[in-house]
Amino acid sequence: MSLFDGKKVIIIGDRDGIPGPAIEECLKATGAEVLFSATECFV
């Protein structure tokens, strides 16, 4: 059983840091349900 098992998550990645799809792939293995994933540019 994982900390994220059965949880719903919203992911906001950073263009110059870790992009949203990379975080999403990591969380899929934990059993989390990804509701929204995006990569934004914070200037």
N, C-alpha and C positions, 0 to 999 in steps of 0.2 A: 504494500500500500504506500502510495506516494503522498507528499504534501499537497500536490495539485490534483490528485485523483478525484474526478467528478466536479472540479471547479470550472467556472467560466472565466476566461481572461480576455482582456483587451491589450493589444501590444502596440506601442508607439516607439518605433526605432528612430535612430538618428543617422542622417546621411554620412556624416563624418565619423560616426562611432559604429555601433552595431546595428545593421539594418533589420527591419521588422521581420522579413522572411527567415532570417537566420535564427532569431529568437523563437519564431513560430516552430521551426523544425526541432529545436531543442525541447520545447514544451510539449510537442506532440508525443514524445516518448514518455512523458510523465503521466499521461492520462487526462490532461487538461483539454477542455473544449475551447478552441480559439474562436471568439465571436467576431473580432475585427483585428486586422493587422495592417499597419502602414509604416512607411518610412518618410519622415519629415525632415525639412532643412530648417534648423533653428539658427537664425542670423541675428 
